[in-house]
């Protein structure tokens, strides 16, 4: 489940980045602060999800070694 959510946020962040750049070019980069905030939020959620996945994998690996 963590891997699916991580990929979902990567897609959302990528699409929002492209959308922000396109809107910025169209509007000469004026008034895109909301788009930049949404883009930053999406990237933040992606990196938080990625960090949690890596941390959980590390904990799972160490607990598997202790059981042996």
Secondary structure as the mmCIF struct_conf table of DSSP 4:
data_model
#
loop_
_struct_conf.conf_type_id
_struct_conf.id
_struct_conf.beg_label_comp_id
_struct_conf.beg_label_asym_id
_struct_conf.beg_label_seq_id
_struct_conf.end_label_comp_id
_struct_conf.end_label_asym_id
_struct_conf.end_label_seq_id
HELX_RH_AL_P HELX_RH_AL_P1 UNK A 2 UNK A 26
TURN_TY1_P TURN_TY1_P1 UNK A 27 UNK A 29
BEND BEND1 UNK A 31 UNK A 31
HELX_RH_AL_P HELX_RH_AL_P2 UNK A 33 UNK A 67
#
